[in-house]
Amino acid sequence: MRPPSELVRTSSARVACDGATDIPGGAALGHPRVWLQIDEHGYVDCGYCDRRFVLIGGPADGVDHSKLPDIPDGASPQ
């Protein structure tokens, strides 16, 4: 396994991803906004851009993410 392309730590178990949040004026460069739910694993991966969202203080916070499987479940279009 390889580490996720980008790791985003969050304090919320429900997050939105559009793939372009950090690109100024880059909405056209992203993907449709999806809502992701972090489950008991403490993280979830966006099925579009492979960003991994990690719950701060959760079981996956501070671990080696290259050894964790992808968890894309929970993606739902807005």
Number of C-alpha atoms within 10 A of each C-alpha: 9 10 15 17 9 11 15 12 14 17 12 12 18 15 18 17 23 18 21 17 13 10 11 7 9 11 15 11 11 16 13 14 17 18 16 23 20 22 15 12 14 17 28 28 26 23 18 16 16 18 18 22 29 26 24 17 12 17 13 18 17 11 9 9 18 11 10 15 13 19 17 18 14 17 20 12 11 9
